[in-house]
Amino acid sequence: MITTVQPAKRLNGNAGGVTVESVADILERELQHVIKDWLFRVDQEPDLTSIPLNYDERTGHLPQLLHDVIARLRLDAGTKAPISEAASIHGDLRRKQGYSVAMAVEESRLLQVSIFSTLHKNVKHLEFSLLLPDIVTIADEVDAQLKQQMLRFMAADVAENAQAAKAGNQSSMDQPKWQT
């Protein structure tokens, strides 16, 4: 939702119109900037860059995760948010790439910082009465996405442990009784 507000005087003393946009509209317009800012921040973290990934491997998940955030911001109040399938897929991918839980949490934290920094840079276009509820929604959605990623990490761990236990039991069953 974009509207034009005609203030009597701007802070700098000049009269003029200011285009006011929703947080969702700003994030949609600044999507590539959010991704670049996030990548810059990730590149400053030796723990994250210890896993060598190309640009697409590192950022390929972000457009869909950000679109999920934007869609959540546009939901009517009281509407239950859908579970982000993109977050689940991303959790599986990061685990296969060798990420730890702490690394996934750090990526998520940096995404929130990048989103909030982008909003700060566009503060003159924000409707302040809606800003705080939208910030809460963003934090809730990014945390819900992180939860989905962690559920996938844990499910993969359980499956791996079950396979290892089965292999261990099978090998002991194949051994003669005197070796068990």
C-alpha atoms as a printed R data frame, in Angstrom:
    type eleno elety resid chain resno      x       y      z
1   ATOM     1    CA   MET     A     1  0.000   0.000  0.000
2   ATOM     2    CA   ILE     A     2  1.583   3.265 -1.141
3   ATOM     3    CA   THR     A     3  0.107   6.627 -0.205
4   ATOM     4    CA   THR     A     4  1.304  10.196 -0.442
5   ATOM     5    CA   VAL     A     5  1.195  12.328  2.670
6   ATOM     6    CA   GLN     A     6  1.332  16.110  2.436
7   ATOM     7    CA   PRO     A     7  2.913  17.360  5.663
8   ATOM     8    CA   ALA     A     8  2.644  21.030  6.624
9   ATOM     9    CA   LYS     A     9  6.431  21.160  7.004
10  ATOM    10    CA   ARG     A    10  9.080  18.510  6.802
11  ATOM    11    CA   LEU     A    11 11.759  18.194  9.428
12  ATOM    12    CA   ASN     A    12 14.164  20.149  7.257
13  ATOM    13    CA   GLY     A    13 11.648  22.987  6.992
14  ATOM    14    CA   ASN     A    14 10.591  22.392  3.384
15  ATOM    15    CA   ALA     A    15  7.000  21.611  2.575
16  ATOM    16    CA   GLY     A    16  6.406  18.721  0.194
17  ATOM    17    CA   GLY     A    17  4.908  15.301 -0.293
18  ATOM    18    CA   VAL     A    18  6.393  12.116  1.099
19  ATOM    19    CA   THR     A    19  5.515   8.728 -0.327
20  ATOM    20    CA   VAL     A    20  4.522   6.360  2.469
21  ATOM    21    CA   GLU     A    21  4.871   2.632  1.828
22  ATOM    22    CA   SER     A    22  4.067  -0.475  3.782
23  ATOM    23    CA   VAL     A    23  6.932  -2.477  5.246
24  ATOM    24    CA   ALA     A    24  6.030  -5.293  2.831
25  ATOM    25    CA   ASP     A    25  6.268  -2.932 -0.165
26  ATOM    26    CA   ILE     A    26  9.645  -1.615  0.967
27  ATOM    27    CA   LEU     A    27 11.032  -5.121  1.470
28  ATOM    28    CA   GLU     A    28  9.727  -6.183 -1.919
29  ATOM    29    CA   ARG     A    29 11.302  -3.148 -3.589
30  ATOM    30    CA   GLU     A    30 14.579  -3.571 -1.692
31  ATOM    31    CA   LEU     A    31 14.789  -7.365 -1.960
32  ATOM    32    CA   GLN     A    32 18.120  -7.421 -3.784
33  ATOM    33    CA   HIS     A    33 19.562  -4.838 -1.402
34  ATOM    34    CA   VAL     A    34 18.576  -6.982  1.605
35  ATOM    35    CA   ILE     A    35 20.289  -9.994  0.012
36  ATOM    36    CA   LYS     A    36 23.471  -8.015 -0.762
37  ATOM    37    CA   ASP     A    37 23.541  -6.565  2.756
38  ATOM    38    CA   TRP     A    38 23.035 -10.029  4.246
39  ATOM    39    CA   LEU     A    39 25.840 -11.488  2.114
40  ATOM    40    CA   PHE     A    40 28.173  -8.657  3.138
41  ATOM    41    CA   ARG     A    41 27.444  -9.429  6.798
42  ATOM    42    CA   VAL     A    42 27.885 -13.192  6.266
43  ATOM    43    CA   ASP     A    43 31.219 -12.567  4.552
44  ATOM    44    CA   GLN     A    44 32.419 -10.860  7.761
45  ATOM    45    CA   GLU     A    45 31.809 -14.015  9.804
46  ATOM    46    CA   PRO     A    46 34.722 -16.497  9.614
47  ATOM    47    CA   ASP     A    47 32.558 -19.237 11.102
48  ATOM    48    CA   LEU     A    48 30.085 -18.953  8.214
49  ATOM    49    CA   THR     A    49 32.678 -18.505  5.483
50  ATOM    50    CA   SER     A    50 34.538 -21.596  6.716
51  ATOM    51    CA   ILE     A    51 32.047 -23.505  4.538
52  ATOM    52    CA   PRO     A    52 33.039 -22.574  0.971
53  ATOM    53    CA   LEU     A    53 29.906 -21.811 -1.046
54  ATOM    54    CA   ASN     A    54 29.406 -19.882 -4.263
55  ATOM    55    CA   TYR     A    55 26.964 -16.949 -4.500
56  ATOM    56    CA   ASP     A    56 23.985 -19.097 -5.518
57  ATOM    57    CA   GLU     A    57 24.678 -21.745 -2.865
58  ATOM    58    CA   ARG     A    58 25.003 -19.067 -0.187
59  ATOM    59    CA   THR     A    59 22.057 -16.834 -1.185
60  ATOM    60    CA   GLY     A    60 19.762 -18.981 -3.317
61  ATOM    61    CA   HIS     A    61 17.311 -19.554 -0.468
62  ATOM    62    CA   LEU     A    62 16.881 -15.884  0.436
63  ATOM    63    CA   PRO     A    63 14.422 -14.705 -2.229
64  ATOM    64    CA   GLN     A    64 11.840 -17.320 -1.198
65  ATOM    65    CA   LEU     A    65 12.399 -16.808  2.542
66  ATOM    66    CA   LEU     A    66 11.999 -13.048  2.069
67  ATOM    67    CA   HIS     A    67  8.893 -13.558 -0.075
68  ATOM    68    CA   ASP     A    68  7.487 -15.650  2.783
69  ATOM    69    CA   VAL     A    69  8.180 -12.741  5.179
70  ATOM    70    CA   ILE     A    70  6.509 -10.294  2.768
71  ATOM    71    CA   ALA     A    71  3.485 -12.594  2.352
72  ATOM    72    CA   ARG     A    72  3.203 -12.884  6.135
73  ATOM    73    CA   LEU     A    73  3.230  -9.080  6.470
74  ATOM    74    CA   ARG     A    74  0.325  -8.913  4.019
75  ATOM    75    CA   LEU     A    75 -1.866 -11.414  5.862
76  ATOM    76    CA   ASP     A    76 -4.969 -10.100  7.565
77  ATOM    77    CA   ALA     A    77 -4.665  -9.733 11.337
78  ATOM    78    CA   GLY     A    78 -5.528 -12.968 13.093
79  ATOM    79    CA   THR     A    79 -4.779 -15.159 10.074
80  ATOM    80    CA   LYS     A    80 -2.652 -18.186 10.917
81  ATOM    81    CA   ALA     A    81  0.674 -18.019  9.135
82  ATOM    82    CA   PRO     A    82  1.539 -20.954  6.884
83  ATOM    83    CA   ILE     A    83  4.663 -22.989  7.596
84  ATOM    84    CA   SER     A    84  7.517 -21.986  5.316
85  ATOM    85    CA   GLU     A    85  8.382 -24.930  3.083
86  ATOM    86    CA   ALA     A    86 11.379 -22.917  1.839
87  ATOM    87    CA   ALA     A    87 12.749 -22.841  5.385
88  ATOM    88    CA   SER     A    88 12.475 -26.618  5.679
89  ATOM    89    CA   ILE     A    89 14.285 -27.113  2.385
90  ATOM    90    CA   HIS     A    90 16.921 -24.602  3.463
91  ATOM    91    CA   GLY     A    91 17.465 -26.473  6.739
92  ATOM    92    CA   ASP     A    92 18.066 -29.728  4.854
93  ATOM    93    CA   LEU     A    93 20.438 -27.987  2.450
94  ATOM    94    CA   ARG     A    94 22.506 -26.258  5.131
95  ATOM    95    CA   ARG     A    95 22.874 -29.494  7.091
96  ATOM    96    CA   LYS     A    96 24.086 -31.298  3.955
97  ATOM    97    CA   GLN     A    97 26.510 -28.437  3.329
98  ATOM    98    CA   GLY     A    98 28.021 -28.998  6.779
99  ATOM    99    CA   TYR     A    99 26.480 -26.155  8.763
100 ATOM   100    CA   SER     A   100 26.110 -26.459 12.511
101 ATOM   101    CA   VAL     A   101 22.998 -25.341 14.377
102 ATOM   102    CA   ALA     A   102 24.910 -22.280 15.612
103 ATOM   103    CA   MET     A   103 25.787 -21.327 12.041
104 ATOM   104    CA   ALA     A   104 22.141 -21.554 10.927
105 ATOM   105    CA   VAL     A   105 21.102 -19.416 13.898
106 ATOM   106    CA   GLU     A   106 23.741 -16.825 12.989
107 ATOM   107    CA   GLU     A   107 22.522 -16.680  9.384
108 ATOM   108    CA   SER     A   108 18.991 -16.106 10.630
109 ATOM   109    CA   ARG     A   109 20.150 -13.361 13.002
110 ATOM   110    CA   LEU     A   110 21.995 -11.642 10.171
111 ATOM   111    CA   LEU     A   111 18.861 -11.813  8.016
112 ATOM   112    CA   GLN     A   112 16.899  -9.946 10.686
113 ATOM   113    CA   VAL     A   113 19.669  -7.348 11.007
114 ATOM   114    CA   SER     A   114 19.680  -6.856  7.220
115 ATOM   115    CA   ILE     A   115 15.899  -6.492  7.075
116 ATOM   116    CA   PHE     A   116 15.826  -3.998  9.942
117 ATOM   117    CA   SER     A   117 18.762  -2.029  8.498
118 ATOM   118    CA   THR     A   118 16.922  -1.776  5.178
119 ATOM   119    CA   LEU     A   119 13.821  -0.488  6.934
120 ATOM   120    CA   HIS     A   120 15.929   2.037  8.830
121 ATOM   121    CA   LYS     A   121 17.363   3.344  5.542
122 ATOM   122    CA   ASN     A   122 13.790   3.783  4.291
123 ATOM   123    CA   VAL     A   123 12.418   5.278  7.489
124 ATOM   124    CA   LYS     A   124 11.102   8.409  5.769
125 ATOM   125    CA   HIS     A   125  8.751   6.208  3.736
126 ATOM   126    CA   LEU     A   126  7.344   4.179  6.628
127 ATOM   127    CA   GLU     A   127  3.949   4.523  8.266
128 ATOM   128    CA   PHE     A   128  5.017   4.713 11.907
129 ATOM   129    CA   SER     A   129  1.701   3.525 13.330
130 ATOM   130    CA   LEU     A   130  2.226   0.180 11.542
131 ATOM   131    CA   LEU     A   131  5.973  -0.138 12.024
132 ATOM   132    CA   LEU     A   132  6.147  -1.817 15.424
133 ATOM   133    CA   PRO     A   133  3.514  -4.471 14.661
134 ATOM   134    CA   ASP     A   134  5.311  -5.198 11.376
135 ATOM   135    CA   ILE     A   135  8.669  -5.511 13.185
136 ATOM   136    CA   VAL     A   136  7.062  -8.029 15.542
137 ATOM   137    CA   THR     A   137  5.670  -9.936 12.535
138 ATOM   138    CA   ILE     A   138  9.079  -9.982 10.824
139 ATOM   139    CA   ALA     A   139 10.835 -11.266 13.941
140 ATOM   140    CA   ASP     A   140  8.132 -13.887 14.455
141 ATOM   141    CA   GLU     A   141  8.304 -15.083 10.834
142 ATOM   142    CA   VAL     A   142 12.112 -15.251 10.687
143 ATOM   143    CA   ASP     A   143 12.132 -17.131 14.012
144 ATOM   144    CA   ALA     A   144  9.425 -19.498 12.722
145 ATOM   145    CA   GLN     A   145 11.569 -20.131  9.642
146 ATOM   146    CA   LEU     A   146 14.558 -20.851 11.883
147 ATOM   147    CA   LYS     A   147 12.410 -23.282 13.877
148 ATOM   148    CA   GLN     A   148 11.546 -25.134 10.655
149 ATOM   149    CA   GLN     A   149 15.231 -25.339  9.769
150 ATOM   150    CA   MET     A   150 16.087 -26.714 13.227
151 ATOM   151    CA   LEU     A   151 13.275 -29.274 13.061
152 ATOM   152    CA   ARG     A   152 14.807 -30.551  9.823
153 ATOM   153    CA   PHE     A   153 18.286 -30.631 11.408
154 ATOM   154    CA   MET     A   154 16.894 -32.678 14.316
155 ATOM   155    CA   ALA     A   155 14.910 -35.020 12.062
156 ATOM   156    CA   ALA     A   156 18.043 -35.728 10.030
157 ATOM   157    CA   ASP     A   157 19.985 -36.413 13.243
158 ATOM   158    CA   VAL     A   158 17.315 -38.850 14.459
159 ATOM   159    CA   ALA     A   159 17.322 -40.641 11.101
160 ATOM   160    CA   GLU     A   160 21.123 -40.839 11.102
161 ATOM   161    CA   ASN     A   161 21.214 -42.180 14.662
162 ATOM   162    CA   ALA     A   162 18.541 -44.754 13.836
163 ATOM   163    CA   GLN     A   163 20.531 -45.929 10.814
164 ATOM   164    CA   ALA     A   164 23.708 -46.109 12.878
165 ATOM   165    CA   ALA     A   165 21.930 -48.063 15.611
166 ATOM   166    CA   LYS     A   166 20.417 -50.414 13.056
167 ATOM   167    CA   ALA     A   167 23.803 -50.939 11.420
168 ATOM   168    CA   GLY     A   168 25.334 -51.544 14.853
169 ATOM   169    CA   ASN     A   169 22.638 -54.049 15.798
170 ATOM   170    CA   GLN     A   170 22.851 -55.764 12.421
171 ATOM   171    CA   SER     A   171 26.613 -56.133 12.654
172 ATOM   172    CA   SER     A   172 26.334 -57.607 16.143
173 ATOM   173    CA   MET     A   173 23.658 -60.014 14.890
174 ATOM   174    CA   ASP     A   174 25.969 -61.125 12.085
175 ATOM   175    CA   GLN     A   175 28.764 -61.848 14.548
176 ATOM   176    CA   PRO     A   176 29.064 -65.186 16.256
177 ATOM   177    CA   LYS     A   177 27.575 -65.211 19.754
178 ATOM   178    CA   TRP     A   178 31.008 -65.493 21.369
179 ATOM   179    CA   GLN     A   179 32.075 -62.144 19.867
180 ATOM   180    CA   THR     A   180 29.059 -60.232 21.190
